[in-house]
Amino acid sequence: MALSGIQIYKLLPQTNCKDCGFPTCLAFAMKLAAKQVELSACPHVSEESKAQLAESAAPPIRLVVLKSDGYEVKAGNEVVLFRHEKTFYNKPGLFIRVHDSQTPEEIKAKVAHADGFKVNYVGIDLVLDGFAVASVSGDAAAFSAAVTAVRQASHRPLILMSRDPEILAGGLQAVDGESPLIYGADAQNWEAMADLAKKHHAALAVIASTLEDLADLTEKIKSRGVEDLVLDPGGRTFGPALTNSTQIRRLALKKNFRPLGYPVITFPGDVGDPTLEPMLAAQSIAKYAGFIVMDQFAPEAIYPLLVLRQNIYTDPQKPIQVQPGLYEINNPKPEDPVLVTTNFSITYFSVANEVEGSGLPAWLVVTDAEGMSVLTAWAAGKFDAERIAKAVKGFSVADKVSRKRVVIPGHVAVLSGELEEELPGWEIRVGPREAVDIPTFMKQAL
Amino acid sequence: MPIEIPMDKWPGAIRTITLGATAAEGGTRSRTITVGGEKSLPFLHFESEMPNPPAIAVEIKDRRPDDWSPLLLKAWGEAAENPVSWAKAAEAAGADLIQLSLSLTDAAGNPNTPQAAVAAVKATLAACGLPLLVFGPGQAEMDNELLVAVAEATKGERLVLGLCEDKNYRTIVATAMANGHLVSARTPMDVNLAKQLNILISDMGFPLDRILMDPTTGALGYGIEYGFSAMERLRLAALQGDSMTQLPMIVTPGFEAWKAKESKVGEGVPEAWGDWLGRAINWETLTATALLESGADILVLRHPESVRRLNTVIADLMAAPVTA
């Protein structure tokens, strides 16, 4: 595991020469331990110490990056089992699989559709990450043709799937200069696969049906010079997949077990029942996958999966925010009411949903409260009369409405006097405390 | 190489709670459902056996709902006209439990009455042998009025009465205590608030093995990450030995997912949202799947297809072989 500042200090020259820019070696060691500087800032450290420090500084789950022209997908570098302990960092890459038994036209159509898929969620455009091309024909030419067809429709990173190195070689040729993922190496083909991965700067998926066999195989491949590895421990249904991914994550994080310190790849489509594929992908998102390969491309399944991924990988310290602004709900006209809330995404959605569900038109002023809910923001001084007035003026609400009246959340009723002073000429009304009561309030009180 | 899997040795365990009572136990149910009893995180059979599978409750109403998605009404068809046919249809769809949510008003807009609530509950009990959860309309005064009458009229059935919240729990707990029922205690996505409500309820002398806790969840896209983490933290606290969090968790992904715009609205939405029905069911089932992984013991669902899918997934998760 990571070394403490004192342990690092013992590996440094201890001369306090200041060449690193810090007054003492100990100060530099502390910064190193906090990962705020690079070891390379010290010109005098011995090779032996360097190696030792590099080993200890290596993340328990290796970062694997797939690259293509203009895109990259990262997996690994995770440090916790539960998101509340810190956060999950690299969202698992979502890939769509095509087969070389499909015609190039079929492949191109599916890939182009998925490549262009984009869905907006709280102001963020969510997209898929790449494609997997699987050899099922056993024919090298068909595989290269399939890879070429994908490349004609998308530039996103690829996963090339075959256990036959000769078939893969042709496909890899077609994406020369990229860093795809090769899937994969097993107990029979690992030497040739490792050589291919090395030659093409590709990452390599390692396949075995027990963790013991998997660990043996990654060690052998690593000693052949390939370190960007991805694990497929088998287990294609919910129970075994959860067991495998949990055990691998625990071994990496709790025991710093290097042979399994790599991201995991899953294939939810292999579950068989297509209605369960999105659910197994959801489990993969919640429980530790690094790459997820889907067989179906259906917007009604991909959209919720991308949202789930966004949610689970949100830093618990930094809530999702909505862009502050004036939002129109149910096509409001100038005479319709103006409601005020904060830009915490859940607050916004609670309010927007209730108003939308009521069918009543309204203008919603989303105030920049630094992503906090009404009460939290009020307590922190991020949702006060001044900020609300600033939003009302800044978004030129007066130009859009004929009736100068704003409704503030019931929890901040105390602000109404001050707000009257900040917004001369406006009527300030106090709305309900809970979003769920807004429709009744709008019907009865506005 | 030999690998030693890191095992968590937890000092605590989740309480085992049985819903419903058979004739021999003083009720009329044809079967009971037991949840809880976990000694480790969900479905990690290599660490300890998970004694009871999570249960699926199907939410029905005492009359055809005014504000439910047309997709749900279509799926249940005429069964949704009254709780009797609805409960039967829910049982046939694979429910382990029925959650009967009482309406605020009758179809004509008159306030619901204790007499009507009791009649609906009794009819549902007569129609279907599954254990029942009865939830009030969500307004404190009305909840208390209806649930007290229901509790008294069904003494000994081990119904689950809901919802107990920090501002309104005394009356419901008292009547559950007097009439041999259970309660569901809801708090808003926070470990300490959940704990505090459980303490308040047990301070009234109510036994902990008759409390389910509902930590509240948001649907996918509407705060599921808060619910997910609150549940993981509650479950970890329980396993670490905090007795006031060692209660089975009930969550309502059906209610949450079906109020999201993605499920409610079929027209005028972005094309990237895809097919409406498919999306709505995915919204419910993906929300429910994430909650299963974070420790849900009872999932309250709404669409029959979601019930089928979750039943399949739970069976798979429970069947996981010991691999270590």
Interface residues (C-beta under 8 A of the other chain):
Chain A: F82 R83 H84 F117 K118 V119 N120 Y121 T210 L211 E212 A215 D216 E219 T237 F238 G239 P240 L242 T243 N244 T246 Q247 R250 L251 K254 K255 F257 P259 L260 D273 T275 L276 P278 M279 A282 Q283 I285 A286 K287 A298 P299 E300 A301 I302 Y303 P304 L305 V307 L308 N311 I312 T314 P316 S345 I346 F349 S350 N353 E356 G357
Chain B: M1 P2 I3 E4 I5 P6 F43 L44 H45 F46 D67 G218 L220 G221 Y222 G223 I224 E225 Y226 F228 S229 E232 R233 L236 K259 A260 K261 E262 K264 P270 E271 A272 W273 G274 D275 W276 G278 R279 N282 W283 T285 L286 T289 A290 E293 S294 E305 R309 T312 V313 D316 L317 M318 A319 A320 P321 T323 A324
